Amino acid sequence: MNVNDFEKLLEQVLTLLIQQHVSSNQAAEALMDSHQGRQKRIALINKLSGFKLKDVIASAGHINFLTEWEAIAYIFEEQSSP
């Protein structure tokens, strides 16, 4: 899994959660648009699911996953910048 795969996975999870809470496609799109960026999307996942994503991942045995992913994403973004 690479950085973009994780970002896509976050977006898919968030899309499913939003569909459970919002009946309008326009409202769902507006909500997604207003929560751009990894941290904002993780925060919205936490609010909509009632669980902290970090805790869910940790309970699966991947305690440092989000922290490590942040570090990897930062390096990837730094290398991608001109």
C-alpha distances in whole Angstrom, upper triangle without the diagonal:
4,7,8,6,7,10,11,10,13,15,15,16,18,20,21,22,24,25,27,29,30,32,32,29,31,30,27,26,28,26,23,24,26,23,21,19,16,19,21,19,18,22,23,20,22,26,25,24,26,23,22,18,18,20,19,15,18,20,17,17,15,17,16,12,14,16,13,11,14,15,12,12,16,15,13,16,19,18,18,21,24
4,6,5,7,9,10,11,13,15,16,17,19,20,22,23,24,26,28,29,30,32,32,29,30,30,26,25,27,25,22,23,24,21,19,16,14,17,20,18,17,21,22,20,22,26,25,25,27,24,22,19,19,22,20,17,20,22,19,19,16,18,16,13,13,15,12,10,12,13,9,9,13,12,10,12,15,14,14,17,20
4,5,5,6,9,10,11,13,14,16,17,18,20,21,23,25,26,27,28,30,30,27,28,27,24,23,24,23,19,20,21,18,16,13,11,14,16,15,15,18,19,18,20,23,23,23,25,23,20,17,17,20,20,17,19,22,20,20,17,18,16,12,12,13,11,8,9,10,7,6,10,10,8,9,13,12,12,15,18
4,5,5,6,9,10,11,12,14,15,16,18,20,21,22,25,26,26,28,27,24,25,25,22,20,22,21,17,18,20,17,14,12,11,15,16,14,15,19,19,18,21,23,23,23,25,23,21,18,19,22,21,18,21,24,22,22,19,21,19,15,14,16,15,11,12,14,11,9,12,13,10,11,14,14,12,15,18
4,5,5,6,9,10,10,12,14,15,17,18,20,21,23,25,25,27,27,24,25,25,22,20,23,21,18,19,21,18,16,14,12,16,17,15,15,19,19,17,20,22,22,21,24,22,20,17,18,20,19,16,19,21,19,20,17,19,18,14,14,16,15,11,14,15,13,11,15,16,13,14,18,17,16,19,22
4,5,5,6,9,10,11,12,14,15,17,18,20,21,23,24,26,26,24,25,24,21,20,22,20,16,18,19,16,14,12,10,13,14,12,12,15,16,14,16,19,19,18,21,19,17,13,14,17,15,13,16,18,16,17,14,16,15,11,10,13,12,9,11,13,11,10,13,15,13,14,17,18,17,19,23
4,5,5,6,9,10,11,12,14,15,16,18,20,21,22,24,24,21,22,21,18,17,18,17,13,14,16,13,11,9,7,11,12,10,10,14,14,13,16,18,18,18,20,19,17,14,15,18,17,15,18,21,19,20,17,19,17,14,12,14,14,10,11,14,12,10,13,15,13,13,16,17,16,18,21
4,5,5,6,9,10,10,12,14,15,16,19,20,20,22,22,19,20,20,17,15,18,16,13,14,17,14,12,12,10,14,14,11,12,16,15,14,17,19,18,18,21,20,19,15,17,20,18,17,20,22,20,22,19,21,20,16,15,18,17,14,15,17,15,13,16,18,15,16,19,20,18,20,23
4,5,5,6,8,10,11,12,14,15,17,19,20,22,22,20,21,21,17,17,19,17,14,16,18,15,14,13,11,14,14,11,11,15,14,12,15,17,16,15,18,17,16,12,15,17,15,13,17,18,17,19,16,18,18,14,13,16,16,13,15,18,16,14,18,19,17,18,21,22,21,23,26
4,5,5,6,8,10,11,12,14,16,17,18,20,20,18,20,19,15,15,17,14,11,14,15,12,11,10,8,10,11,7,8,11,10,8,11,14,13,13,16,14,13,10,13,15,13,13,16,18,17,19,16,17,17,14,12,15,16,12,13,17,16,13,16,19,17,17,21,22,21,22,26
4,6,5,6,9,10,10,12,14,15,16,18,18,15,16,16,12,12,14,12,8,11,13,10,10,10,9,12,11,8,9,12,11,10,13,15,13,14,17,17,16,13,16,18,17,16,20,21,20,22,20,21,21,17,15,18,19,15,16,19,18,15,18,21,19,18,22,23,21,22,26
4,5,5,6,9,10,11,13,15,15,17,17,15,17,16,13,13,15,14,11,14,16,14,14,14,13,15,15,11,12,15,13,11,14,16,14,14,17,17,17,14,17,19,16,16,20,21,19,22,20,22,22,18,17,20,21,17,19,22,20,18,21,23,21,21,25,26,24,26,29
4,5,5,6,9,10,11,13,14,16,17,16,18,17,13,14,16,14,11,15,16,13,14,14,12,14,14,10,10,12,11,8,11,13,11,10,13,13,13,11,14,16,13,13,17,18,17,20,18,19,20,17,15,19,20,17,18,21,21,19,22,24,22,22,26,27,25,27,31
4,5,5,6,9,10,11,12,14,15,14,15,14,10,11,13,10,8,12,13,10,11,12,11,12,11,7,8,10,8,6,10,11,8,9,13,13,13,11,15,16,15,15,19,20,19,22,20,21,21,18,16,19,21,18,18,22,21,19,21,24,23,22,26,27,25,27,30
4,5,5,6,9,10,10,12,12,10,13,12,8,9,12,10,8,11,13,12,13,14,14,16,14,10,12,14,11,9,13,13,11,12,15,16,17,15,18,20,18,19,22,23,22,25,23,24,25,21,20,23,24,21,21,25,24,21,24,27,25,24,28,29,27,28,31
4,5,5,7,9,10,12,13,12,15,14,10,12,15,13,11,15,16,15,16,17,16,18,16,13,13,15,12,10,13,13,10,10,14,15,16,15,18,19,17,18,21,21,21,24,23,24,25,22,20,24,25,22,23,26,26,23,26,29,27,27,30,31,29,31,34
4,5,5,7,9,11,13,13,15,13,10,12,14,11,11,15,15,13,16,17,16,16,14,11,12,12,9,7,10,10,6,7,11,12,14,13,16,17,15,17,20,20,20,23,22,23,24,21,19,23,24,22,22,26,26,24,26,29,28,27,31,32,30,32,35
4,5,5,6,9,10,10,11,9,6,9,11,8,8,12,13,12,14,16,16,17,14,11,13,13,9,9,12,11,7,10,13,15,16,15,19,20,18,20,23,23,24,27,25,26,26,24,22,25,26,23,24,27,27,25,27,30,28,27,31,32,30,31,35
4,5,5,7,8,8,11,10,7,10,12,11,11,14,16,15,17,19,19,20,18,15,16,17,13,12,15,14,10,12,15,17,19,18,22,23,21,22,25,25,25,28,27,28,29,26,24,28,29,26,27,30,30,27,30,32,31,30,33,35,33,34,37
4,6,8,11,11,14,12,10,13,15,13,14,17,18,17,19,21,21,21,19,16,17,17,13,12,14,13,9,10,13,15,18,17,21,21,19,21,24,24,24,27,27,28,29,26,25,28,30,27,28,31,31,29,31,34,33,32,35,37,35,36,40
4,7,9,11,13,10,9,13,13,11,13,16,16,15,18,21,20,20,17,15,16,15,12,12,13,11,8,10,12,15,17,18,21,22,20,23,25,25,26,29,28,29,29,27,25,28,30,28,28,31,32,29,31,34,33,32,35,37,35,36,39
4,6,8,9,7,6,10,11,9,11,14,14,15,18,20,21,21,18,16,18,17,13,14,16,14,11,13,16,18,20,20,24,25,23,25,28,28,29,32,31,31,32,29,27,30,32,29,29,33,32,30,32,35,33,32,35,37,35,36,39
4,7,9,8,8,11,12,12,14,16,17,18,21,23,24,24,21,19,21,21,17,17,19,17,14,16,19,22,24,24,27,28,26,28,31,31,31,35,34,34,35,32,30,33,35,32,32,36,35,33,35,38,36,34,38,39,37,38,41
4,5,5,6,9,10,11,12,14,15,17,19,22,24,24,21,19,22,21,17,18,21,19,16,19,21,24,25,25,29,30,28,30,33,33,33,36,35,36,36,33,31,34,35,32,32,36,35,32,34,37,35,33,37,38,36,36,39
4,5,5,6,8,10,10,12,14,15,17,20,22,23,20,18,20,21,17,18,21,19,17,19,22,24,25,24,28,29,28,29,32,33,32,35,34,35,35,32,29,32,34,30,30,33,33,30,32,34,32,31,34,35,33,33,36
4,5,5,6,9,10,10,12,14,16,20,21,23,19,18,21,21,17,19,22,20,18,21,23,25,26,26,29,31,29,30,34,34,34,37,35,36,35,33,30,33,34,31,30,33,33,30,31,34,32,30,33,35,32,32,35
4,5,5,6,9,10,10,12,15,18,20,20,17,16,19,18,14,16,19,17,15,18,20,22,23,23,27,28,27,28,32,32,32,35,33,34,34,31,28,31,33,29,29,32,32,29,30,33,32,30,33,35,32,32,35
4,5,5,6,9,10,11,13,16,17,18,15,13,16,16,12,13,16,15,12,15,18,20,21,20,24,25,24,25,28,29,29,32,30,31,30,28,25,28,30,26,26,29,29,26,28,31,29,27,31,32,30,30,33
4,5,5,6,9,10,11,15,16,18,15,13,16,17,14,15,18,17,15,18,21,22,23,22,25,27,26,26,30,31,30,33,31,31,31,28,25,28,29,26,25,28,28,24,26,29,27,25,28,30,27,28,30
4,5,5,6,9,11,14,16,17,14,13,16,16,13,15,18,16,15,18,21,23,23,22,25,27,26,27,30,32,32,34,32,32,31,29,26,28,30,26,25,29,28,25,26,29,28,25,28,30,28,28,30
4,5,5,6,9,13,14,14,11,10,13,12,9,12,14,13,12,15,17,19,19,19,22,24,23,24,27,28,28,31,29,29,28,26,23,25,27,24,23,26,27,23,25,28,26,24,28,30,27,27,30
4,5,5,7,10,12,13,10,8,12,12,9,11,14,13,12,15,18,19,18,17,20,23,22,22,25,27,27,29,27,27,26,23,20,23,24,21,20,24,23,20,22,25,23,21,25,26,24,24,27
4,5,6,10,12,14,11,10,14,14,12,14,17,16,16,19,21,22,21,20,23,25,25,25,28,30,30,32,29,29,28,25,22,24,26,22,21,24,24,20,22,25,23,20,23,25,23,23,25
4,6,9,12,12,9,9,13,12,10,13,16,14,15,18,20,21,20,19,22,24,24,25,27,29,30,31,29,29,27,25,22,23,25,22,21,24,24,21,22,25,24,21,24,26,24,23,26
4,7,9,9,5,6,9,9,7,10,13,12,13,15,17,18,17,16,18,21,21,21,24,26,26,28,25,25,24,21,18,20,22,19,17,21,21,18,19,22,21,19,22,24,22,22,25
4,7,8,6,7,10,11,10,12,15,15,16,18,20,20,18,17,19,22,22,21,24,26,26,28,25,25,23,21,17,19,20,17,15,18,18,15,16,19,18,15,18,21,18,18,21
4,6,6,6,9,10,11,12,14,16,17,18,20,19,17,15,16,20,20,19,22,24,24,25,22,22,20,17,14,15,17,14,12,15,15,11,12,16,14,12,15,18,16,16,20
4,6,5,6,9,10,10,12,14,15,16,18,17,14,12,13,16,17,16,18,21,20,21,18,18,16,14,10,12,13,10,9,12,13,10,11,14,14,12,15,18,17,17,21
4,5,5,6,9,10,11,12,14,15,16,15,12,11,12,15,16,15,17,20,21,21,18,17,16,14,10,11,14,11,9,13,14,12,12,16,16,15,17,20,19,20,23
4,5,5,6,9,10,11,12,14,15,15,13,12,14,17,17,17,20,22,23,24,21,20,19,17,14,15,17,15,13,17,18,15,16,19,19,17,20,22,21,21,25
4,5,5,6,9,10,10,12,14,13,12,10,13,16,15,15,18,20,20,22,19,19,18,16,13,15,17,14,13,17,17,15,16,20,19,17,21,23,21,22,26
4,5,5,6,9,10,10,12,11,8,7,9,12,12,12,15,17,17,19,16,16,15,13,10,12,15,12,12,16,16,14,16,19,19,18,21,23,22,23,27
4,5,5,6,9,10,10,10,8,8,10,13,13,14,16,18,19,21,19,18,17,16,13,14,17,15,14,18,19,17,18,22,22,21,23,26,25,25,29
4,5,5,6,8,10,10,10,10,13,15,15,16,18,20,21,23,21,20,20,18,15,18,20,18,17,21,22,19,21,24,23,22,25,28,26,27,30
4,5,5,6,8,8,8,7,11,12,11,13,16,17,17,20,18,18,18,16,14,17,19,17,16,20,21,19,21,24,23,23,26,28,27,28,31
4,6,5,6,5,5,6,9,10,10,12,14,15,16,19,17,17,17,16,13,16,19,17,17,21,22,20,22,25,25,24,27,29,29,30,33
4,6,5,7,8,10,13,13,13,16,18,18,20,22,21,20,21,20,17,19,22,21,20,24,25,23,24,28,28,27,29,32,31,31,35
4,6,8,10,11,14,15,14,16,19,19,20,23,22,22,22,21,18,21,24,22,22,25,26,24,26,29,28,28,31,33,32,32,36
4,5,8,9,12,12,11,14,16,16,17,20,19,19,21,19,17,20,23,21,21,25,25,24,26,29,28,28,31,33,32,33,37
4,7,9,12,11,11,14,16,15,17,20,20,19,21,20,18,20,23,22,22,26,27,25,27,30,30,30,33,35,34,35,39
4,6,9,7,7,11,12,12,14,16,16,15,17,16,15,17,20,19,19,23,24,23,25,28,28,28,31,33,32,34,37
4,5,5,6,9,10,11,13,15,14,12,14,13,11,14,17,16,16,19,21,20,22,25,25,25,27,30,30,31,34
4,5,5,6,8,10,11,13,11,11,12,10,9,12,14,13,14,17,18,17,19,22,22,22,25,27,27,28,32
4,6,5,6,9,10,11,9,8,8,8,7,9,12,11,12,15,16,16,18,21,21,22,24,26,26,28,32
4,5,5,6,9,10,9,8,10,10,10,12,15,15,16,18,20,20,22,24,25,26,28,30,30,32,35
4,5,5,7,9,9,9,12,11,11,14,16,15,17,19,20,20,23,25,25,26,28,30,30,32,36
4,5,5,7,6,7,9,7,8,11,12,12,14,17,17,17,20,22,22,23,26,27,27,29,33
4,5,5,5,4,7,8,9,11,12,13,15,17,18,19,21,23,24,25,27,29,29,31,35
4,5,7,7,11,11,13,15,16,17,19,21,21,22,25,26,27,28,31,32,33,35,38
4,6,8,11,10,13,15,15,16,18,20,20,21,24,25,25,27,30,31,31,33,37
4,6,9,9,12,14,14,15,18,19,19,21,23,24,25,27,29,30,31,33,37
4,6,5,9,10,10,11,14,15,15,17,19,20,21,23,25,26,27,29,33
4,6,8,9,10,11,13,14,16,17,19,20,22,23,25,26,27,29,33
4,6,5,6,8,10,11,12,14,15,17,18,20,21,23,24,26,30
4,6,5,6,9,10,10,12,14,15,16,18,20,21,22,24,28
4,5,5,6,9,10,10,12,14,15,16,18,20,20,22,26
4,5,5,7,9,10,11,13,14,15,17,19,20,21,25
4,5,5,6,9,10,11,12,14,15,17,18,20,24
4,5,5,6,8,10,10,12,14,15,16,18,22
4,5,5,6,9,10,10,12,14,15,16,20
4,5,5,6,9,10,11,12,14,16,19
4,5,5,6,9,10,11,12,14,18
4,5,5,6,8,10,10,12,16
4,5,5,6,9,10,11,14
4,5,5,6,9,10,13
4,5,5,6,9,12
4,5,5,6,10
4,5,5,8
4,6,8
4,7
4
